[in-house]
Amino acid sequence: MAFHPDGVFAWISAIDVPNVKAPETWKFQLMTSWRKSDDDEKIETADVGLADVKMRTKDFADPFRSANAWIPKGTPVYTNRVTYWQPVPWDNLGGMMSLAGDAAHLMTFRLTHAIADVAKYVAALRTMKLDQEKLKDAICDYENEIIARGGEEVGLSTMNTEMVHQWDKLMQSPLFQKGAKRIA
Ligand SMILES: Cc1cc2nc3c(=O)[nH]c(=O)nc-3n(C[C@H](O)[C@H](O)[C@H](O)COP(=O)(O)OP(=O)(O)OC[C@H]3O[C@@H](n4cnc5c(N)ncnc54)[C@H](O)[C@@H]3O)c2cc1C
């Protein structure tokens, strides 16, 4: 991961390592992000192109600068306009309909809560007896938990995303304050 004072974030991760001793066989995922500005209005409806990514990463230190500069011409670039919403209670039609994962609480950069939601949902259904009132209660309990948990995470991830794209706030971000933990 690298952060540029201009508010650009760059990421490189190895996604396929067929031969650990031969780096030329490895495949990488590169990601570049920045805050949308008024200047970006013109690309609002169009995808960001490879030239734009190269331009935004040209002043990074290596390996980020070269990794982006050397991306072969014609490589597809996928645009993701980072969005989020705060979950609010919804009408679950007496427990017959509910939401989970991104549909319930879309977040900016974070670890997904979708799997935790599914675990809670299954646990809620397991405690339920086969009658309509119990179904409604079980689903309402499930929703209360995911709306509170998901809502908190939406707020934190939004704050962190804002901070890592503004140099002056970066040092105060949860990422810098608490760190990114290596898990493998
Ligand atoms: C670029 C990117 C990188 C990410 N990286 C990470 C990461 O490293 N770690 C992490 O934990 N999370 C990551 N996330 C977040 C994670 O991918 C999501 O939180 C997770 O996939 C949400 O799961 P979901 O099942 O709720 O939604 P989704 O995975 O979006 O699944 C919804 C499914 O519903 C289908 N669908 C939509 N509309 C309809 C319809 N009308 N009828 C039928 N099917 C429909 C879609 O095709 C899709 O298959 C990343 C997200 C993005 C966009």
The ligand as a Tripos MOL2 file, in Angstrom:
@<TRIPOS>MOLECULE
LIG
   53    58     1     0     0
SMALL
NO_CHARGES

@<TRIPOS>ATOM
      1 C1        -13.3470   -4.0190   -5.8760 C.3       1 LIG1
      2 C2        -13.7980   -4.6270   -4.5720 C.ar      1 LIG1
      3 C3        -12.8670   -5.2340   -3.7460 C.ar      1 LIG1
      4 C4        -13.2590   -5.8130   -2.5530 C.ar      1 LIG1
      5 N1        -12.3210   -6.4030   -1.7610 N.ar      1 LIG1
      6 C5        -12.6930   -7.0030   -0.6230 C.ar      1 LIG1
      7 C6        -11.7280   -7.6700    0.1920 C.ar      1 LIG1
      8 O1        -10.5450   -7.7210   -0.1190 O.2       1 LIG1
      9 N2        -12.1530   -8.2510    1.3460 N.ar      1 LIG1
     10 C7        -13.4690   -8.2350    1.7180 C.ar      1 LIG1
     11 O2        -13.8020   -8.7850    2.7650 O.2       1 LIG1
     12 N3        -14.4100   -7.6100    0.9690 N.ar      1 LIG1
     13 C8        -14.0480   -7.0050   -0.1880 C.ar      1 LIG1
     14 N4        -14.9890   -6.3680   -0.9550 N.ar      1 LIG1
     15 C9        -16.3770   -6.3550   -0.4890 C.3       1 LIG1
     16 C10       -17.0820   -7.6880   -0.7750 C.3       1 LIG1
     17 O3        -16.8340   -8.0650   -2.1280 O.3       1 LIG1
     18 C11       -18.5910   -7.4870   -0.5770 C.3       1 LIG1
     19 O4        -18.8210   -6.9320    0.6960 O.3       1 LIG1
     20 C12       -19.3300   -8.8310   -0.6870 C.3       1 LIG1
     21 O5        -19.1130   -9.4020   -1.9660 O.3       1 LIG1
     22 C13       -20.8230   -8.6030   -0.4780 C.3       1 LIG1
     23 O6        -21.4640   -9.8310   -0.6900 O.3       1 LIG1
     24 P1        -22.9850   -9.8350   -1.0190 P.3       1 LIG1
     25 O7        -23.3320  -11.2940   -1.1780 O.co2     1 LIG1
     26 O8        -23.7470   -9.0280   -0.0300 O.co2     1 LIG1
     27 O9        -23.1540   -9.0680   -2.4210 O.3       1 LIG1
     28 P2        -22.5550   -9.4590   -3.8460 P.3       1 LIG1
     29 O10       -21.2590  -10.2180   -3.7240 O.co2     1 LIG1
     30 O11       -22.5670   -8.1890   -4.6440 O.co2     1 LIG1
     31 O12       -23.6070  -10.4680   -4.4250 O.3       1 LIG1
     32 C14       -24.8550  -10.0400   -4.9470 C.3       1 LIG1
     33 C15       -25.2170  -10.9930   -6.0870 C.3       1 LIG1
     34 O13       -26.5690  -10.7120   -6.5000 O.3       1 LIG1
     35 C16       -26.6020  -10.7430   -7.9240 C.3       1 LIG1
     36 N5        -27.7550   -9.9440   -8.3500 N.ar      1 LIG1
     37 C17       -27.8770   -8.5930   -8.3950 C.ar      1 LIG1
     38 N6        -29.0960   -8.2330   -8.8300 N.ar      1 LIG1
     39 C18       -29.7700   -9.3910   -9.0570 C.ar      1 LIG1
     40 C19       -31.0810   -9.6760   -9.5220 C.ar      1 LIG1
     41 N7        -31.9630   -8.7140   -9.8080 N.pl3     1 LIG1
     42 N8        -31.4270  -10.9720   -9.6410 N.ar      1 LIG1
     43 C20       -30.5510  -11.9620   -9.3140 C.ar      1 LIG1
     44 N9        -29.2960  -11.7490   -8.8700 N.ar      1 LIG1
     45 C21       -28.9180  -10.4790   -8.7390 C.ar      1 LIG1
     46 C22       -25.2640  -10.1660   -8.3450 C.3       1 LIG1
     47 O14       -24.9490  -10.5520   -9.6630 O.3       1 LIG1
     48 C23       -24.3340  -10.7990   -7.3250 C.3       1 LIG1
     49 O15       -23.8700  -12.0690   -7.7510 O.3       1 LIG1
     50 C24       -14.6310   -5.7880   -2.1590 C.ar      1 LIG1
     51 C25       -15.5760   -5.1810   -3.0070 C.ar      1 LIG1
     52 C26       -15.1720   -4.6070   -4.1920 C.ar      1 LIG1
     53 C27       -16.2180   -3.9950   -5.1040 C.3       1 LIG1
@<TRIPOS>BOND
     1     1     2 1
     2     2     3 ar
     3     2    52 ar
     4     3     4 ar
     5     4     5 ar
     6     4    50 ar
     7     5     6 ar
     8     6     7 ar
     9     6    13 1
    10     7     8 2
    11     7     9 ar
    12     9    10 ar
    13    10    11 2
    14    10    12 ar
    15    12    13 ar
    16    13    14 ar
    17    14    15 1
    18    14    50 ar
    19    15    16 1
    20    16    17 1
    21    16    18 1
    22    18    19 1
    23    18    20 1
    24    20    21 1
    25    20    22 1
    26    22    23 1
    27    23    24 1
    28    24    25 2
    29    24    26 1
    30    24    27 1
    31    27    28 1
    32    28    29 2
    33    28    30 1
    34    28    31 1
    35    31    32 1
    36    32    33 1
    37    33    34 1
    38    33    48 1
    39    34    35 1
    40    35    36 1
    41    35    46 1
    42    36    37 ar
    43    36    45 ar
    44    37    38 ar
    45    38    39 ar
    46    39    40 ar
    47    39    45 ar
    48    40    41 1
    49    40    42 ar
    50    42    43 ar
    51    43    44 ar
    52    44    45 ar
    53    46    47 1
    54    46    48 1
    55    48    49 1
    56    50    51 ar
    57    51    52 ar
    58    52    53 1
@<TRIPOS>SUBSTRUCTURE
     1 LIG1         1 GROUP 0 **** ****
